[in-house]
Amino acid sequence: MRLLPIQKLYLLAGYVDKINQLKTVLTNIAGAIGGLVIIYGGIKFALAFQKLDQQGEHQAVFTIVAGAVLLGLTAIVSLFGV
């Protein structure tokens, strides 16, 4: 008793390749955005530190953490190949 013909398995493999390519592109874009957010947060922190603005410093730290989380999630997805 065969559940799936061999031809359908080849078609499924073709679809999986396209999904993996899309995942790779999206993780690369997310990693780049995460890096840019970290840089933006660093600049924002430096400007707030220069003006002695504590509220601005807190917001900048949150921005840096958000960029690090995005970069970390990208690394985890790439590492585990989800």
C-alpha positions, -999 to +999 in steps of 0.1 A: +000+000+000+016+033-012+004+065+004+020+090-019+033+084-055+069+092-061+061+120-084+043+139-057+073+137-035+094+154-061+068+182-063+068+187-025+106+189-025+104+217-051+080+236-029+101+232+002+132+246-017+112+278-025+101+281+011+137+277+023+149+303-001+122+327+011+132+320+047+168+327+039+160+360+023+137+371+052+163+361+078+190+381+060+167+411+058+157+408+095+194+406+105+203+437+085+174+456+101+184+444+135+219+457+130+206+490+118+183+494+148+213+487+171+234+514+154+205+538+155+200+531+193+237+537+199+236+570+182+204+579+200+221+569+233+251+590+226+230+621+218+209+616+249+240+611+271+255+643+257+224+663+266+221+645+300+186+633+291+178+603+312+145+596+295+163+596+261+189+573+274+163+548+286+145+549+252+178+544+235+186+514+256+152+499+247+160+505+211+193+488+213+177+458+231+150+456+204+177+454+177+196+428+196+165+407+200+158+409+163+194+400+155+193+371+181+161+357+167+176+358+132+207+339+145+185+313+162+164+307+131+196+304+110+213+281+135+184+257+140+172+258+104+136+262+114 
